[in-house]
């Protein structure tokens, strides 16, 4: 079963970015994410929508 919710490090690996860059994008609200306690999480569905916006040329 594919994971629905991803950690920042999983998102970084998926997008082939550094964890620091990904964490910064998440903190700035550019990648849609939410916090559970002190830890950021990203829904795979939200990440897919984010990628589609980038493909259409929308700025982040």
C-alpha distance (Angstrom), angle and dihedral (degrees) to the residues before:
residue distance angle dihedral
X1 . . .
X2 3.79 . .
X3 3.78 116.9 .
X4 3.81 114.0 -107.4
X5 3.80 94.5 -165.0
X6 3.79 122.8 49.0
X7 3.80 134.6 -165.2
X8 3.80 121.6 -127.6
X9 3.81 89.8 -103.4
X10 3.82 91.3 52.0
X11 3.82 90.3 49.2
X12 3.82 90.1 48.7
X13 3.81 91.0 51.9
X14 3.81 91.6 45.9
X15 3.82 92.5 50.5
X16 3.81 92.5 38.0
X17 3.80 91.9 -124.2
X18 3.78 131.0 128.6
X19 3.79 116.6 -91.8
X20 3.81 89.9 -118.9
X21 3.82 92.6 54.6
X22 3.80 91.2 46.9
X23 3.81 92.5 46.8
X24 3.81 89.8 51.0
X25 3.83 92.1 50.6
X26 3.81 89.8 49.2
X27 3.82 93.5 48.4
X28 3.81 91.3 48.6
X29 3.81 89.8 52.1
X30 3.79 93.5 -117.4
X31 3.79 92.0 120.1
X32 3.83 108.3 46.1
X33 3.80 108.5 -117.4
X34 3.78 143.1 146.6
X35 3.77 136.0 -148.0
X36 3.77 127.9 -117.2
X37 3.77 103.9 -169.2
X38 3.81 104.0 -47.2
X39 3.80 95.2 -24.3
X40 3.81 127.2 94.8
X41 3.80 119.5 -136.8
X42 3.80 131.4 -173.6
X43 3.79 126.4 -155.6
X44 3.79 110.9 -129.4
X45 3.83 89.1 -134.9
X46 3.84 91.2 55.5
X47 3.80 90.2 48.2
X48 3.81 90.6 52.3
X49 3.82 90.1 51.8
X50 3.82 89.6 49.1
X51 3.82 90.5 52.6
X52 3.82 91.6 48.4
X53 3.82 90.3 53.3
X54 3.80 89.8 52.1
X55 3.80 90.8 49.4
X56 3.81 89.5 54.0
X57 3.79 89.6 54.7
X58 3.79 97.9 -106.3
X59 3.78 113.7 153.3
X60 3.76 121.0 -120.9
